Amino acid sequence: MVLRGEQGSGLEWAIVARNILVGKGFVFNFYGTQIPRYAFFPPFYPYFLAFAKSLSPSHWVGLVQLVQGVFFAFGAVWVRRLSGRFLRDDLALFAGYLAAVWPPLVIYSIRLTPACFHAAAIPGLLLLLDAAMRRPAFWRSSLAGAGYGLLAYSLPSFLGSLLLLPLASGLGRTGWRRGLLVTVQIFAVALLVLSPWTARNFRVLHRFVPVATNIGFNLFGSQNAYASSSYNVLCLGDTTEARLVDYAELAATNEADFDGKMLRRGISYMLDNPIQTAERSLTRILFLWWANPHVAGYNFVEGISIIILMSFLLPLFLLGLFASFRFPCKDSLFLVYCVLAWQTLFYMNFAVRGRYSLELYPLMIMFAMPGCGVIVELVRQKASAFSEAVGG
């Protein structure tokens, strides 16, 4: 049954958390319907919200904001330590301070979204990976794998960055063979950490679903004849969704099987429309690395602010990224390249929301530092040349 007028609020995690607390379990009704989905979202944030509500029913929002703010502060420390692996100490220190006060990161650290956890956790995870690559040992690989597994409870797509890890180690000092061995160890431990939720999903859905069942939903919702570059049309619960989703089939089909069908439909549409897919991908890369101008349509101040901020940061990042190619060959540097490449390749296929870019901002800030250094050095040289010319 379709409930017209009920649309996704953008706070679906809170809906699942409420269902957990009232005894319905980890369940979310598909957008605009009463058709339940039991593994639609990654589990971390809904359970986190439910736990906060159970601890403090009256002040749970403040409790969530406090925890997110503390974790965000650790993220700034991890940015400083990670950038210190390949930047001068003064630039690394400034990168940490800038990450701590970067407005989009600060704003999202107090919003009800797991994005701030992702943005803070990725630099910390890269520190664990760097330690595992520089001094290979099973316990270090296990620690990095545990970090990957824990992050996957909230951001399962990041597991895919392991595909590029052997490349990062091959280009660095670790070497291909040892890098591949470390990658396999990390992936195995990550799957072990995820195994309790995977077993739960198998018990509920009778299918192998490591974390969530929304990958096909997100791809097909972003790769179809009615798709937008900035939002998933399947989240709207309107007539567009009705053209794409057979509700009778949705209600009668296993959740994992239906998501697999949507995944195949999305891939098929991309293959049938390669030019449109390429155009959309380039647009989404622009939205991811710069800003989504559509945000200004419904939140003018936030949209314009992020356009201005990223118009300053992006050129510095690109300049610093180019300058970093001349840095000494370090594993930590190639690990960051690996993450930047994976995030770009992944999100260029999906509708880009503003919060998706948050995961990249700390890494962009790190590379913006050598970009600033290049500009300062050029200004200093020009000033010196001008001074000599005037003195002469």
Secondary structure, DSSP 8 states (H G I E B T S, - for coil): -B-TT----S-HHHHHHHHHHTT--S-EE-TTBS-EESSSS-SHHHHHHHHHHHH-TTTHHHHHHHHHHHHHHHHHHHHHHHHTTTS-HHHHHHHHHHHHH-HHHHHHTTSSSTHHHHHHHHHHHHHHHHHHHHS--HHHHHHHHHHHHHHHTT-GGGGGGGGGHHHHHHHSSS-HHHHHHHHHHHHHHHHHHHHHHHHHHHHHHSS--SS-S-HHHHHHTTSSTT--SSS-GGGS-SHHHHHH--HHHHHHS-HHHHHHHHHHHHHHHHHH-HHHHHHHHHHHHHHHHT--TTHHHH-HHHHHHHHHHHHHHHHHHHHHHHHHTTS---HHHHHHHHHHHHHHHHHTTS---GGGGGGTHHHHHHHHHHHHHHHHHHHHHHHHHHHHHHH-
